[in-house]
Amino acid sequence: MGKVLNFIAGVIAFLLSLLVTLVIPLSMLGYNAARVVFDPPLVKRVITEIVVESDLIPVGLGWLSERRAAERAEAERPSPEDEPDIVQLLEFVNSDGWGRIKAEVLPDEILIEWVSVTVDGVYAWIDSDDRIPDITFNMQPFKDRVNSQHGNNSVQVVYDSLNPCEQAEIDDFQSRLAAAPVGKDVPYNLCQFPDPWHDDQFNDYHESLLDVVENVPAKFALSQELAQVEKPGGIGPEALKNQLRLTRSSARLAPLAALALLLLILLLTVRSWREFGRWWGLPLLIGGFLVVLIALLYSPIIVTLLAAGPMSEVPPLVQHEAAQAVIRLAKVIFGPMLPQSLVVFAVGLVLTIVATVARDRQDDLEE
């Protein structure tokens, strides 16, 4: 009977050892991810670096402009009354142009403030009784930039992205102008008109931009806008908040999962140093080695997953910038995992050596 119980305990311990090998990487990843995600100052710093230092925003906007222009070219040509406006003009701006526009009207101090307000609002909401986060952007500095020479410079960037007009486009504009009632504005074709229309065309575009910005409120309550379009039947903000709280609490205790399994193995089978080294050493050795691999190879893994998944339909330049942004965040998560995993690996190696030495001594005594 005792042998049967020992056999069953050994099988259970073996299965638990396999489970420990898998739980170690998952628990360390969960712990370190939560350590970063639920650290507001750290999240704010990383996101600010991504927004300010990377080219993700201009490259992304450039890609969206190209995509919108391609869709518009495939669609039925709009009527002259519908073109051009400032939104359609932005379709002609490439990523370099968007970078120049960002520097003109969205300087670092504005972006830093918006990131700070967003991060502070979200994390304050997690620990509050509020239904939705309180995220309100101060739009006045942005409006002031657009209404200054910086806005004029941005229009110049957009205008420079247009191709010079062909004679057929000039003729089309003149025919529409002649047919229009007196006093009715006739929009220019989407190309650079020569003199004597050049200055008037540029001023039309500038005034169009100012009209758009005039309708932007000085304070923009993002959360209230999102609450108005909330879809019924989806996960509500209260449920999301509770899930975030549960995830935060669970992830902090994640490393205890592997420890609990190891203690269970200790109670089931360990009766000597040899058994202790064998049943604890190998799971720690293999689990630590897996985490070392993950910590060393996370960068190419992320690039591959993004290229094969959510970024599969975007151009390589956008893939690169998005991957670099994700890697920048991942570096904060995976960076500490390397020394942690080396400690686990070293402990497992020592225990494995202890088990080997204990086995050799036992063999010598039996001889």
C-alpha positions in Angstrom: 0.0 0.0 0.0 2.8 2.3 0.9 4.5 1.8 -2.5 1.2 2.6 -4.3 0.9 5.8 -2.4 4.5 6.7 -3.1 4.0 6.0 -6.8 0.9 8.2 -6.9 2.7 11.0 -5.0 5.6 10.7 -7.5 3.2 11.0 -10.5 1.5 14.0 -9.0 4.8 15.6 -8.2 6.0 15.0 -11.7 2.9 16.7 -13.1 3.3 19.5 -10.7 7.0 19.9 -11.8 5.9 20.3 -15.4 3.3 22.8 -14.3 5.9 24.8 -12.3 8.1 24.9 -15.5 5.2 26.7 -17.3 4.0 28.8 -14.4 7.4 30.4 -13.7 7.6 32.3 -17.1 3.9 33.2 -17.0 4.0 34.4 -13.4 7.2 36.4 -13.9 5.7 38.0 -17.1 2.4 38.8 -15.4 4.2 40.3 -12.3 6.5 42.5 -14.4 3.8 43.6 -16.8 1.6 44.6 -13.9 4.5 46.3 -12.2 4.8 48.6 -15.2 1.1 48.9 -16.2 0.0 49.9 -12.7 2.8 52.4 -12.1 1.4 55.7 -13.3 4.6 57.7 -13.3 6.4 55.0 -15.2 3.6 54.7 -17.8 3.4 58.5 -18.1 7.2 58.6 -18.8 7.2 55.8 -21.4 4.1 57.1 -23.3 5.5 60.6 -23.3 8.8 59.4 -24.8 6.9 57.5 -27.5 4.7 60.5 -28.4 7.4 63.1 -28.2 10.5 61.3 -29.4 9.3 58.8 -32.0 7.8 59.4 -35.5 4.8 57.2 -34.8 2.3 60.1 -35.0 3.5 61.7 -38.3 4.1 58.3 -39.9 0.7 57.1 -38.9 -1.1 60.2 -40.0 0.8 60.1 -43.3 -0.3 56.5 -43.9 -4.0 57.5 -43.1 -3.7 60.4 -45.5 -2.4 58.2 -48.3 -5.1 55.6 -47.6 -7.9 58.2 -47.6 -6.6 59.7 -50.8 -6.5 56.3 -52.5 -10.1 55.5 -51.3 -11.2 58.9 -52.6 -9.5 58.3 -56.0 -11.4 55.0 -56.4 -14.7 56.5 -55.4 -16.9 58.6 -57.7 -15.5 62.0 -58.2 -17.2 64.5 -55.8 -19.1 67.4 -57.1 -17.2 70.8 -57.3 -19.3 72.1 -54.4 -17.9 69.5 -52.1 -14.2 70.3 -52.8 -11.8 71.3 -51.6 -11.8 71.7 -47.8 -9.1 71.5 -45.2 -9.8 67.8 -44.5 -9.4 66.9 -48.1 -6.2 68.9 -48.3 -4.7 66.9 -45.5 -5.0 63.8 -47.7 -2.0 65.1 -49.7 0.4 65.4 -46.8 3.0 62.7 -46.4 4.7 61.6 -43.2 7.5 64.2 -43.5 4.8 66.9 -43.9 2.9 65.7 -40.9 6.2 65.8 -38.9 6.6 69.5 -39.8 2.9 70.2 -39.0 3.3 68.5 -35.6 6.3 70.6 -34.8 4.3 73.8 -35.7 1.0 73.3 -33.9 1.6 70.4 -31.5 4.8 71.1 -29.7 6.1 68.8 -27.0 4.7 70.8 -24.1 1.1 70.4 -25.4 1.5 66.7 -26.0 3.2 66.2 -22.6 0.2 67.9 -20.9 -2.3 65.8 -22.8 -0.5 62.6 -21.9 -0.3 63.6 -18.3 -4.0 64.5 -18.1 -4.9 61.1 -19.7 -2.8 59.0 -17.5 -3.7 60.8 -14.3 -7.4 60.6 -15.2 -7.3 56.9 -15.9 -5.4 55.8 -12.8 -7.4 58.1 -10.5 -10.6 56.5 -12.0 -9.4 53.0 -11.1 -9.2 53.8 -7.4 -12.3 56.0 -7.3 -16.1 55.5 -7.3 -16.5 57.6 -10.5 -18.3 55.8 -13.4 -15.9 57.1 -16.1 -12.5 58.7 -15.9 -12.2 62.5 -15.8 -10.1 63.4 -18.8 -10.4 67.0 -20.0 -7.9 68.4 -22.4 -6.9 72.1 -22.4 -7.3 72.9 -26.1 -6.5 76.7 -25.8 -2.7 76.4 -26.3 -3.4 74.3 -29.4 -5.9 76.9 -30.7 -3.4 79.7 -30.0 -0.7 78.0 -32.0 -3.0 77.5 -35.0 -4.2 81.1 -34.8 -0.5 82.3 -34.9 2.2 82.2 -37.5 2.5 78.5 -36.7 -0.9 77.8 -38.2 0.1 79.8 -41.3 3.2 77.7 -41.6 1.2 74.5 -41.3 -1.0 75.6 -44.2 2.1 76.3 -46.2 3.2 72.7 -45.6 -0.1 71.4 -46.9 -0.1 73.8 -49.8 3.4 72.7 -50.8 2.2 69.1 -51.0 -0.2 70.0 -53.9 0.9 69.5 -57.5 0.9 72.5 -59.8 -2.4 72.9 -61.7 -2.7 71.7 -65.2 -4.4 73.8 -67.8 -7.5 71.6 -67.7 -7.9 72.2 -63.9 -7.5 76.0 -64.4 -10.1 75.9 -67.2 -12.5 73.9 -65.0 -12.2 76.5 -62.2 -12.7 79.4 -64.5 -15.8 77.8 -66.0 -17.3 77.2 -62.6 -16.4 80.7 -61.6 -18.2 82.1 -64.6 -21.3 80.0 -64.0 -21.6 80.8 -60.3 -24.0 83.5 -59.1 -22.4 86.8 -58.0 -21.1 86.6 -54.5 -21.0 82.8 -54.3 -17.6 81.3 -53.3 -16.2 78.9 -55.8 -13.7 76.5 -54.3 -10.3 76.0 -56.0 -9.3 72.7 -57.5 -6.9 70.6 -55.4 -3.7 71.9 -57.0 -1.4 74.9 -56.8 -2.8 77.7 -58.9 -0.5 80.2 -60.4 -0.9 84.0 -60.2 -3.2 85.9 -60.0 -5.0 83.2 -58.0 -2.1 82.0 -55.8 -2.5 84.3 -52.8 -6.3 84.1 -52.8 -6.2 80.3 -52.9 -3.7 80.1 -50.0 -5.8 82.6 -48.0 -8.9 80.4 -48.6 -7.1 77.4 -47.1 -5.8 79.4 -44.2 -9.3 80.8 -43.4 -10.8 77.3 -43.7 -8.3 76.0 -41.1 -9.2 79.0 -38.8 -12.9 78.2 -39.2 -12.3 74.6 -38.1 -10.2 75.6 -35.1 -12.8 78.2 -34.1 -15.3 75.4 -33.4 -12.8 73.5 -31.2 -13.8 74.1 -27.5 -11.2 75.5 -25.1 -11.8 72.5 -22.9 -12.5 69.1 -24.5 -14.0 66.5 -22.1 -12.9 63.3 -23.7 -14.6 61.0 -21.3 -18.0 62.7 -21.7 -17.7 62.4 -25.5 -16.9 58.7 -25.2 -19.8 58.1 -22.8 -22.2 59.6 -25.3 -21.3 56.9 -27.9 -21.0 54.0 -25.5 -22.5 50.9 -27.1 -25.1 49.0 -25.1 -24.3 45.4 -24.4 -20.6 45.9 -24.4 -18.4 45.8 -21.3 -19.3 48.7 -19.1 -16.8 51.1 -17.4 -17.6 49.7 -13.9 -17.0 46.1 -15.0 -13.7 47.2 -16.7 -12.6 49.0 -13.5 -13.3 45.9 -11.4 -11.3 43.7 -13.9 -8.4 46.1 -13.7 -8.5 46.1 -9.9 -8.6 42.3 -9.9 -5.8 42.0 -12.4 -3.6 44.4 -10.4 -4.1 42.4 -7.2 -3.7 39.0 -8.8 -0.5 40.0 -10.7 1.2 41.2 -7.6 0.8 37.7 -6.1 1.7 35.9 -9.4 5.1 34.7 -8.2 3.5 33.0 -5.3 1.8 30.5 -7.7 5.1 28.8 -8.5 6.2 28.8 -4.9 2.9 27.2 -3.8 3.4 24.4 -6.3 7.0 23.9 -5.2 5.8 23.6 -1.6 3.2 21.1 -2.6 5.9 19.0 -4.3 8.0 19.4 -1.1 5.2 17.9 1.0 4.5 15.1 -1.4 7.8 13.6 -2.2 10.8 15.4 -0.7 12.4 13.3 2.0 16.1 14.0 1.4 18.5 16.6 -0.1 18.8 14.4 -3.1 15.0 14.5 -3.7 14.9 18.2 -2.8 17.5 19.0 -5.4 15.8 16.9 -8.0 12.2 17.9 -7.6 13.0 21.6 -7.1 16.2 22.0 -9.1 15.0 20.9 -12.6 11.7 22.9 -12.7 13.6 26.0 -11.5 16.4 25.4 -14.0 14.2 24.8 -17.0 11.7 27.6 -16.0 14.5 30.1 -15.4 16.0 29.2 -18.8 12.7 29.8 -20.6 12.5 33.2 -19.0 16.1 34.0 -20.0 15.1 33.2 -23.6 12.0 35.4 -23.5 14.0 38.3 -22.0 16.6 38.0 -24.7 14.3 37.4 -27.7 11.3 39.6 -26.9 12.2 42.2 -29.5 12.1 40.0 -32.6 9.1 38.2 -31.2 7.2 41.4 -30.9 8.1 42.5 -34.4 7.0 39.2 -35.9 3.7 39.1 -34.0 2.9 42.7 -35.0 3.8 42.1 -38.6 1.6 38.9 -38.7 -1.3 40.3 -36.7 -2.6 43.8 -36.1 0.1 45.5 -38.3 -0.2 43.1 -41.2 -2.2 45.6 -43.4 -0.1 48.7 -42.9 3.1 49.8 -44.8 6.5 48.7 -43.5 7.4 52.2 -42.3 4.3 52.3 -40.0 5.0 48.7 -38.9 8.6 49.8 -37.9 7.4 52.8 -35.9 4.6 50.9 -34.2 7.0 48.1 -33.3 9.6 50.5 -32.0 6.9 52.1 -29.8 5.8 48.7 -28.4 9.4 47.6 -27.9 10.1 50.8 -25.9 7.3 49.8 -23.6 8.2 46.2 -23.6 11.8 47.0 -22.6 10.6 48.4 -19.3 8.7 45.1 -18.7 11.3 42.6 -19.9 14.4 44.4 -18.8 14.2 43.4 -15.1 13.1 39.9 -16.1 16.6 39.0 -17.3 18.3 39.3 -13.9 15.3 37.8 -12.2 15.4 34.8 -14.5 19.2 34.4 -14.0 18.6 34.2 -10.3 16.0 31.5 -10.7 18.2 29.6 -13.2 21.1 29.8 -10.8 19.1 28.5 -7.9 17.8 25.6 -10.1 21.4 24.9 -11.2 22.7 24.8 -7.6 19.9 22.5 -6.5 20.5 20.2 -9.5 24.2 20.0 -8.5 23.2 19.3 -4.9 20.9 16.4 -6.1 23.8 15.0 -8.3 26.3 15.2 -5.4 23.9 13.6 -3.0 23.1 10.8 -5.4 26.9 10.1 -5.9 27.5 10.0 -2.2 24.6 7.6 -1.7 26.0 5.4 -4.5 29.4 5.4 -2.8 27.8 4.4 0.5 25.9 1.6 -1.1 29.1 0.2 -2.6 
